[in-house]
Amino acid sequence: MTDSSEIAERLARVRAAVATAAREANRDPAEITLIGVSKRKPLAAIEAAFAAGLRDIGENHADELLEKAAAFAPDGLRYHFIGRLASRRARKVARQAMLIHTLDSLRLARKLSLIAQEEGREVRALVQVNQGGEATKGGVAPDATAALARAAAALSGLRVVGLMSIPPFDDRPRDWFRQLRQLRDVVAAETGIALPELSMGMSHDFAEAIAEGATLVRVGTAIFGARD
């Protein structure tokens, strides 16, 4: 059962923490988009969060995103796709997600470009970086990031707007976030592509991510509670 008041209270605490982290980093809180990650949570949880003012929702699985977006898509709600994206699901996901956080291959980039051209619109994406070289996570190696960003940005209809990472889970998250920011700066300088967005930081470490320049933070359990 979804407790709407509890979700609203959690959301208020997270928003306050985001604002505090931004101010401590001498940043404007308005620079940071809070994405509520509703993986395996019922539609009622998204409805409660939206009623409490949350406007960005992230989903990890294509089928779950498509099901929820078909059932609940009020004006002002933006869906983000933050999981591995198979080419066979790319068209439907691209129609529902305002931003794809997990561009990790030229093959996927070409597919998204084709979709954008066929449908006469722009698809926005982030290049996912696998900072720790972990086999269980998607993303390109840091030293391959510039090449993918350059090749993807050259494709019609596909707009690469930044980088995303799910770094190793350890006791030094800020180091990983700093490395991603520095990589973004290097890639932008090398390629000439504007890369304003950094998607990094989750429930346990979003404050550290904000301190290192995150513009998109992906928060699940701190808003919606533990998953079953």
Disulfide bonds with the S-S distance in Angstrom:
none
